[in-house]
Amino acid sequence: MAVCQKRSNHSVSGGGALDSVERGRTAYADRAWASAADSLLEADEVTPLGAEDLELLATSLYMLGRMDEALGVLERAHEAYLDDGEPLRAVRCACYLWVNLALRGELGRATGWFGRAQRPSSAWGATAPSAATS
């Protein structure tokens, strides 16, 4: 689900939360999904995670088969990316939600996320995929 290169604009205050975030990021990089999920959930209880760390958490939960939790966290990542002014990353989250909900047979919710995936495209302007290939 997530391929994160840059770190979130959201800061995590408090030594314990920061340590948990770093442990979670390291565990994620090592594909230690349970440790990543535990550490990021712990940090999120202290201070809400930023968009990229939410996406890491969602992916970790997904890899553990904790789909309901993963989808809920991915919804939060979508909103956080919109708040951060990153519509393309928000669209990626919406697309993951759309596909996974459709595969689960939740077509009503999936259709809603399909619609949300299309909304931020008006903010893309010249960087829209269709504009780049036209």
Backbone bond lengths (Angstrom), bond angles and torsions (degrees), N, CA, C in turn:
res aa  C-N    CA-C-N  psi(-1)  N-CA   C-N-CA  omega(-1)  CA-C   N-CA-C  phi
1 M - - - 1.438 - - 1.513 111.84 -
2 A 1.308 117.25 -51.35 1.453 119.21 -171.95 1.515 111.88 -112.02
3 V 1.299 114.92 136.48 1.446 122.29 170.42 1.512 104.70 -130.36
4 C 1.310 116.16 99.37 1.459 119.64 -172.48 1.521 110.45 -109.07
5 Q 1.301 115.33 124.12 1.445 121.87 178.85 1.524 111.37 -99.96
6 K 1.318 116.96 -45.62 1.454 120.46 -175.89 1.511 109.48 -104.90
7 R 1.267 116.77 155.25 1.453 121.71 -177.96 1.515 110.51 -88.08
8 S 1.308 115.17 155.53 1.454 122.57 -175.09 1.519 112.53 -64.27
9 N 1.331 115.24 154.11 1.451 121.13 174.70 1.519 111.57 -74.84
10 H 1.336 116.67 -16.70 1.458 120.30 179.95 1.512 109.20 -77.99
11 S 1.311 116.69 132.33 1.454 118.95 176.58 1.517 108.85 -95.23
12 V 1.297 114.94 147.25 1.452 121.22 176.92 1.506 106.20 -108.80
13 S 1.327 116.04 114.28 1.450 119.78 -177.54 1.510 110.06 -92.74
14 G 1.280 115.44 159.64 1.455 120.92 179.33 1.513 109.77 92.56
15 G 1.333 115.97 128.75 1.456 121.15 -177.06 1.508 112.99 -57.44
16 G 1.343 117.66 -43.48 1.455 120.66 -178.20 1.508 112.49 -63.38
17 A 1.321 116.67 -44.52 1.463 120.42 -179.92 1.519 110.54 -66.06
18 L 1.326 116.76 -42.15 1.465 120.54 -179.93 1.518 110.38 -63.40
19 D 1.342 117.10 -42.64 1.459 120.91 177.41 1.526 110.42 -61.48
20 S 1.332 116.79 -41.64 1.464 120.67 179.93 1.522 111.40 -65.13
21 V 1.326 116.87 -39.93 1.464 120.34 178.26 1.524 109.63 -63.19
22 E 1.308 117.25 -47.17 1.468 120.14 -179.68 1.523 111.34 -63.03
23 R 1.330 117.03 -41.08 1.469 120.25 176.18 1.529 110.05 -61.53
24 G 1.329 116.23 -42.14 1.457 120.77 178.98 1.516 112.36 -63.48
25 R 1.319 117.25 -43.55 1.464 121.10 178.96 1.533 111.15 -63.48
26 T 1.337 115.42 -42.20 1.463 119.98 178.98 1.526 110.62 -64.94
27 A 1.317 116.48 -44.98 1.467 120.50 179.12 1.528 110.10 -62.85
28 Y 1.316 117.15 -39.35 1.464 120.93 177.67 1.526 110.41 -61.07
29 A 1.323 116.34 -47.26 1.464 120.81 179.66 1.529 110.93 -60.25
30 D 1.331 116.89 -32.05 1.462 122.33 178.47 1.528 112.70 -86.30
31 R 1.332 116.01 1.20 1.468 122.74 -177.88 1.531 111.92 61.00
32 A 1.305 115.65 30.38 1.470 121.70 174.96 1.529 106.52 -92.42
33 W 1.340 115.47 78.05 1.455 122.40 -168.11 1.524 113.33 -58.67
34 A 1.316 118.20 -42.91 1.476 120.83 -178.48 1.521 110.88 -64.72
35 S 1.326 117.02 -44.28 1.468 120.26 178.86 1.520 110.92 -66.05
36 A 1.330 116.52 -40.12 1.462 120.09 178.71 1.520 110.35 -62.27
37 A 1.326 116.72 -47.30 1.462 120.32 -179.28 1.523 110.84 -62.61
38 D 1.322 117.15 -46.05 1.469 120.32 -178.79 1.530 111.49 -60.67
39 S 1.333 116.33 -46.42 1.470 119.87 -178.42 1.522 111.95 -66.35
40 L 1.326 117.28 -43.62 1.467 119.97 -178.83 1.523 111.66 -70.20
41 L 1.327 117.68 -35.93 1.469 119.90 174.61 1.525 110.96 -63.97
42 E 1.322 116.06 -40.55 1.463 121.09 177.94 1.529 110.86 -61.11
43 A 1.323 116.38 -45.59 1.465 120.78 179.19 1.523 111.03 -64.59
44 D 1.326 116.59 -39.77 1.470 121.58 -177.48 1.523 111.55 -65.94
45 E 1.325 117.20 -28.09 1.471 119.99 176.70 1.522 111.59 -68.45
46 V 1.332 116.70 -31.16 1.464 121.51 -178.66 1.522 110.65 -82.24
47 T 1.325 116.15 -49.97 1.466 123.23 -178.87 1.525 107.40 -143.69
48 P 1.329 117.59 129.16 1.469 118.72 -179.47 1.533 111.99 -54.30
49 L 1.314 115.18 135.05 1.458 121.20 179.72 1.528 111.28 -71.30
50 G 1.318 115.59 155.19 1.454 121.57 173.00 1.516 110.17 -77.97
51 A 1.308 116.18 173.33 1.465 122.61 -173.68 1.522 112.93 -56.38
52 E 1.314 117.79 -48.30 1.464 119.75 -176.33 1.516 112.28 -66.50
53 D 1.320 116.55 -39.13 1.462 118.98 178.07 1.526 110.89 -70.84
54 L 1.330 117.34 -32.11 1.464 120.11 173.52 1.522 110.30 -62.97
55 E 1.318 116.54 -39.17 1.458 119.93 179.07 1.535 110.91 -66.79
56 L 1.326 116.63 -38.52 1.468 119.80 175.35 1.524 110.48 -62.72
57 L 1.328 116.20 -42.57 1.461 120.74 178.63 1.521 110.67 -63.08
58 A 1.319 117.01 -45.19 1.464 120.62 179.88 1.522 110.68 -60.01
59 T 1.318 117.28 -42.92 1.460 120.77 179.55 1.526 110.86 -64.57
60 S 1.322 116.48 -42.30 1.469 120.21 178.87 1.521 110.81 -61.47
61 L 1.320 116.33 -45.19 1.469 120.30 178.93 1.526 110.68 -63.60
62 Y 1.317 116.70 -40.40 1.466 122.32 177.53 1.529 110.23 -59.22
63 M 1.318 116.15 -46.41 1.460 120.61 -178.37 1.528 111.73 -65.26
64 L 1.318 117.38 -22.87 1.465 122.00 177.90 1.527 112.03 -89.74
65 G 1.331 116.31 -1.79 1.461 120.05 -179.49 1.515 113.74 81.13
66 R 1.314 117.36 15.23 1.464 122.32 -179.90 1.528 108.40 -95.01
67 M 1.336 114.50 66.43 1.463 121.60 -169.83 1.524 114.04 -62.11
68 D 1.328 118.27 -44.97 1.463 119.19 -178.49 1.525 110.99 -58.66
69 E 1.327 116.19 -44.90 1.464 120.18 178.28 1.529 110.69 -65.58
70 A 1.326 116.50 -42.89 1.466 120.62 -178.77 1.517 111.00 -59.74
71 L 1.324 116.68 -44.57 1.459 119.85 -178.74 1.533 111.35 -67.17
72 G 1.319 117.04 -38.14 1.467 119.98 176.93 1.515 112.08 -62.98
73 V 1.325 116.75 -42.02 1.466 121.00 178.63 1.525 109.97 -68.52
74 L 1.312 117.36 -37.21 1.463 120.64 178.51 1.529 111.23 -64.96
75 E 1.322 117.37 -34.14 1.467 120.85 174.38 1.530 109.96 -61.75
76 R 1.323 116.02 -42.56 1.472 119.89 178.17 1.527 110.95 -64.58
77 A 1.334 116.80 -38.95 1.471 120.18 178.55 1.523 110.30 -63.31
78 H 1.327 116.86 -41.47 1.463 121.49 177.45 1.528 110.29 -55.59
79 E 1.314 116.49 -51.12 1.468 120.96 -179.49 1.525 111.55 -63.34
80 A 1.327 116.47 -40.08 1.470 119.87 -179.61 1.528 111.04 -65.49
81 Y 1.325 117.32 -39.59 1.466 119.58 176.82 1.528 111.40 -64.16
82 L 1.326 116.90 -39.60 1.463 119.01 176.35 1.523 110.38 -62.63
83 D 1.335 116.36 -43.59 1.466 120.81 178.58 1.526 111.53 -61.86
84 D 1.347 116.22 -32.93 1.462 121.23 -179.48 1.531 112.72 -82.55
85 G 1.344 117.05 -0.97 1.459 120.24 -179.31 1.514 113.09 74.42
86 E 1.327 117.05 31.28 1.459 121.86 179.62 1.527 109.63 -118.61
87 P 1.352 116.70 74.88 1.467 119.58 -174.20 1.529 114.27 -63.96
88 L 1.329 118.96 -33.18 1.465 119.60 -179.78 1.524 111.42 -65.31
89 R 1.309 116.78 -39.71 1.468 119.73 177.23 1.526 110.68 -69.11
90 A 1.324 116.53 -34.98 1.468 120.13 175.96 1.529 110.22 -64.00
91 V 1.321 115.98 -40.60 1.463 120.78 178.56 1.527 109.96 -63.18
92 R 1.313 117.39 -41.10 1.470 120.05 178.03 1.525 110.77 -57.98
93 C 1.325 116.93 -44.88 1.466 120.50 177.93 1.529 110.75 -62.37
94 A 1.326 116.42 -43.67 1.465 120.53 179.94 1.529 110.47 -62.05
95 C 1.317 117.30 -38.54 1.464 120.55 178.94 1.527 111.11 -66.56
96 Y 1.327 117.42 -42.21 1.468 120.04 176.07 1.526 110.13 -59.89
97 L 1.324 116.29 -42.83 1.465 120.02 178.88 1.523 110.35 -63.43
98 W 1.317 116.90 -45.92 1.461 121.78 -179.41 1.532 110.58 -56.94
99 V 1.324 116.98 -52.34 1.463 120.83 -176.54 1.527 111.12 -63.96
100 N 1.315 117.07 -47.08 1.465 119.66 -176.43 1.524 112.00 -66.97
101 L 1.313 117.54 -38.06 1.466 119.91 177.16 1.524 110.75 -68.25
102 A 1.314 117.26 -39.47 1.468 120.44 177.97 1.525 110.57 -63.25
103 L 1.325 116.84 -42.31 1.462 120.68 178.94 1.528 112.24 -63.85
104 R 1.323 115.75 -28.24 1.467 120.25 177.96 1.525 111.66 -84.04
105 G 1.327 117.03 -3.83 1.451 120.69 -179.94 1.512 114.26 85.17
106 E 1.326 117.24 9.92 1.462 122.02 178.94 1.528 108.17 -91.66
107 L 1.319 114.86 70.47 1.467 120.21 -171.33 1.519 113.47 -68.25
108 G 1.312 118.61 -32.03 1.458 120.43 177.74 1.521 111.46 -62.66
109 R 1.326 116.02 -51.42 1.466 120.06 178.02 1.523 110.76 -64.68
110 A 1.334 116.61 -39.70 1.462 120.40 -179.70 1.526 110.61 -60.57
111 T 1.322 116.53 -42.92 1.460 120.67 179.54 1.528 111.01 -62.94
112 G 1.320 116.36 -38.36 1.462 120.15 176.45 1.521 111.87 -60.93
113 W 1.336 117.04 -42.71 1.458 120.31 179.11 1.529 111.55 -71.18
114 F 1.325 116.98 -31.52 1.460 119.81 174.54 1.532 109.32 -60.76
115 G 1.324 115.96 -43.11 1.465 120.50 177.99 1.516 112.03 -64.10
116 R 1.328 116.70 -41.91 1.467 119.89 178.87 1.522 111.17 -64.88
117 A 1.319 116.50 -34.68 1.472 119.79 179.47 1.519 111.18 -63.06
118 Q 1.325 116.85 -26.88 1.460 120.37 -178.88 1.527 112.52 -86.51
119 R 1.325 118.27 -26.42 1.469 121.32 -175.40 1.517 114.97 -59.20
120 P 1.330 119.00 -50.63 1.475 117.58 -176.64 1.517 113.40 -66.22
121 S 1.328 119.10 -9.62 1.461 120.20 -176.75 1.523 111.94 -60.41
122 S 1.319 117.93 -25.14 1.461 119.74 177.71 1.520 111.25 -67.67
123 A 1.338 116.83 -21.91 1.465 120.39 178.95 1.526 111.92 -84.44
124 W 1.339 118.47 -9.31 1.447 121.19 -176.93 1.512 112.38 -72.29
125 G 1.314 117.14 -35.48 1.460 120.23 -178.96 1.517 110.79 60.23
126 A 1.307 116.26 -130.40 1.462 121.56 -175.67 1.513 112.83 -69.98
127 T 1.317 119.13 -13.88 1.456 120.71 -179.00 1.524 112.10 -89.48
128 A 1.327 117.38 1.45 1.467 119.97 179.19 1.511 110.09 -61.28
129 P 1.334 117.03 141.40 1.469 119.40 -179.24 1.524 112.61 -54.61
130 S 1.325 119.20 -38.91 1.469 120.56 179.77 1.519 111.73 -69.01
131 A 1.328 117.76 -32.81 1.456 121.16 178.79 1.526 110.96 -70.19
132 A 1.338 116.39 -33.15 1.454 120.44 -178.28 1.527 111.83 -72.29
133 T 1.329 116.91 -27.82 1.462 119.92 -177.23 1.508 112.84 -99.68
134 S 1.316 118.39 -5.03 1.470 120.88 -177.20 1.510 111.14 -82.14
